[in-house]
Amino acid sequence: MVSEKTGGGDPDMTRSTSLESSSPSTPSLEDGASLAGPSWACEVGESQRSLKGEDCYGSRRVALGGDEVVLAMVADGHGGSAASKYCEQRLLDYFIAAADGDACASSLRGACEACLARAHSELIEVTTAGSTVTLVALNLTRGELTVANVGDSEGWLVP
């Protein structure tokens, strides 16, 4: 299990990790039937429980430069829901624009930093509410994972 956690203001707020199949052999079921394809898979699920109504999330599956990328974002609002709702409505669009059609790990890392900086500069002009954010970009084509954290927000990779 991998946890990424960085504080606000940390200039190195993102991490990129390459994912590989966990087993070189083809997995099989108890009855001996084999499973085709890689021994790991990506699934995106959404669940939300917000006691104060300040938390928001979003996810998309997009094509960037011919690569298939799954994006997910969780915003944990503080002092109201304005900042987390803003992130829910705009952050993934900002990320896609900043990636500029390039889905390599360094581009996705730069896109994370750019979209979070853009959202921050816009938010401080319109609200005093805040939000921590976790942004995840999984390049399914290349098997690369990029995670960005702002504040005390965390991203977990569970095998």
C-alpha positions as CSV (number, residue, x, y, z in Angstrom):
1,M,0.0,0.0,0.0
2,V,1.4,3.4,-0.9
3,S,0.2,6.7,0.6
4,E,1.1,10.1,-0.8
5,K,0.7,13.0,1.5
6,T,2.1,16.5,1.2
7,G,1.2,19.8,2.9
8,G,0.0,23.0,1.3
9,G,2.8,25.1,-0.1
10,D,5.1,22.1,-0.7
11,P,6.7,22.8,-4.1
12,D,7.0,19.1,-4.8
13,M,3.3,18.3,-4.3
14,T,3.0,15.6,-7.0
15,R,4.3,12.1,-7.4
16,S,4.4,10.0,-10.5
17,T,4.6,6.2,-10.3
18,S,4.7,3.5,-13.0
19,L,2.4,0.6,-12.5
20,E,3.3,-2.9,-13.7
21,S,1.5,-6.1,-13.7
22,S,1.8,-7.8,-10.3
23,S,2.4,-11.3,-11.6
24,P,4.4,-12.4,-14.7
25,S,2.1,-15.5,-15.1
26,T,-1.5,-15.6,-16.3
27,P,-3.7,-15.8,-13.2
28,S,-6.2,-18.7,-12.9
29,L,-9.4,-19.4,-11.1
30,E,-9.9,-22.2,-8.6
31,D,-11.3,-24.5,-11.3
32,G,-8.2,-24.1,-13.4
33,A,-9.7,-21.7,-16.0
34,S,-7.3,-18.9,-16.8
35,L,-8.0,-15.2,-16.9
36,A,-7.0,-13.4,-20.1
37,G,-5.2,-10.1,-20.0
38,P,-3.0,-8.4,-17.5
39,S,-3.1,-9.4,-13.8
40,W,-4.2,-5.9,-12.7
41,A,-7.1,-3.8,-13.8
42,C,-8.4,-0.3,-13.3
43,E,-11.9,0.4,-12.1
44,V,-13.2,3.8,-11.1
45,G,-15.9,3.9,-8.5
46,E,-17.5,6.8,-6.8
47,S,-18.8,7.1,-3.3
48,Q,-19.4,10.1,-1.2
49,R,-20.4,10.7,2.4
50,S,-20.3,14.3,3.4
51,L,-21.6,15.2,6.8
52,K,-21.3,18.9,6.4
53,G,-22.0,19.1,2.6
54,E,-18.5,20.5,2.0
55,D,-16.9,17.6,0.1
56,C,-17.1,17.1,-3.7
57,Y,-15.6,14.6,-6.2
58,G,-15.4,13.9,-9.9
59,S,-14.0,11.5,-12.4
60,R,-13.6,11.1,-16.1
61,R,-12.1,8.7,-18.6
62,V,-10.5,10.7,-21.5
63,A,-8.2,10.3,-24.5
64,L,-5.0,12.4,-24.3
65,G,-2.7,12.1,-27.3
66,G,-3.9,8.7,-28.1
67,D,-3.6,7.4,-24.6
68,E,-6.5,6.4,-22.4
69,V,-6.4,8.2,-19.1
70,V,-8.7,8.0,-16.0
71,L,-8.9,11.2,-14.0
72,A,-10.3,11.4,-10.4
73,M,-10.5,14.3,-8.0
74,V,-11.7,14.6,-4.4
75,A,-12.0,18.0,-2.7
76,D,-12.5,18.2,1.0
77,G,-14.0,21.6,1.7
78,H,-13.2,23.8,4.8
79,G,-15.2,26.8,5.9
80,G,-18.0,26.2,3.5
81,S,-18.5,24.4,0.2
82,A,-17.6,27.1,-2.3
83,A,-14.0,26.0,-2.9
84,S,-14.7,22.3,-3.2
85,K,-17.7,22.9,-5.5
86,Y,-15.5,25.2,-7.6
87,C,-12.9,22.3,-7.9
88,E,-15.7,19.8,-8.7
89,Q,-16.9,22.0,-11.6
90,R,-13.6,23.2,-13.1
91,L,-10.5,21.2,-11.9
92,L,-10.7,18.3,-14.4
93,D,-11.3,20.7,-17.3
94,Y,-8.2,22.7,-16.2
95,F,-6.2,19.5,-16.0
96,I,-7.2,18.4,-19.5
97,A,-6.4,21.8,-20.9
98,A,-3.0,21.9,-19.1
99,A,-2.0,18.4,-20.4
100,D,-2.4,19.8,-23.9
101,G,-2.9,16.3,-25.5
102,D,0.3,14.9,-24.0
103,A,-0.2,11.9,-21.6
104,C,3.4,11.2,-20.6
105,A,4.1,11.2,-16.8
106,S,6.0,14.5,-16.9
107,S,3.2,16.2,-18.8
108,L,0.6,14.9,-16.4
109,R,2.7,16.0,-13.4
110,G,3.0,19.5,-15.0
111,A,-0.8,19.5,-15.7
112,C,-1.5,18.7,-12.0
113,E,0.7,21.6,-10.8
114,A,-0.7,24.0,-13.4
115,C,-4.4,23.2,-12.8
116,L,-4.0,23.4,-9.0
117,A,-2.1,26.7,-9.2
118,R,-4.8,28.1,-11.6
119,A,-7.7,27.0,-9.3
120,H,-5.9,28.5,-6.3
121,S,-5.3,31.9,-7.9
122,E,-8.9,32.1,-9.0
123,L,-10.4,30.9,-5.7
124,I,-8.6,33.4,-3.5
125,E,-10.3,36.1,-5.5
126,V,-13.9,34.9,-4.9
127,T,-14.1,33.1,-1.6
128,T,-12.6,32.7,1.9
129,A,-13.6,29.0,2.0
130,G,-10.8,26.5,1.3
131,S,-10.4,22.9,0.2
132,T,-7.8,20.2,0.2
133,V,-7.6,18.3,-3.0
134,T,-6.4,14.9,-4.3
135,L,-6.0,14.6,-8.0
136,V,-5.2,11.3,-9.7
137,A,-4.4,10.6,-13.4
138,L,-4.0,6.9,-14.3
139,N,-2.6,6.4,-17.9
140,L,-4.1,3.0,-18.7
141,T,-2.1,2.8,-22.0
142,R,1.3,3.3,-20.4
143,G,0.6,2.0,-16.9
144,E,1.6,5.2,-15.2
145,L,0.0,6.8,-12.2
146,T,0.3,10.5,-11.3
147,V,-1.0,11.8,-7.9
148,A,-1.2,15.3,-6.7
149,N,-2.1,16.3,-3.2
150,V,-2.8,19.8,-1.7
151,G,-3.3,20.2,2.0
152,D,-3.8,17.2,4.2
153,S,-5.6,15.3,1.4
154,E,-4.2,11.8,0.6
155,G,-4.1,9.4,-2.2
156,W,-3.7,5.6,-1.6
157,L,-2.6,2.9,-4.0
158,V,-3.9,-0.4,-2.7
159,P,-2.7,-3.6,-4.5
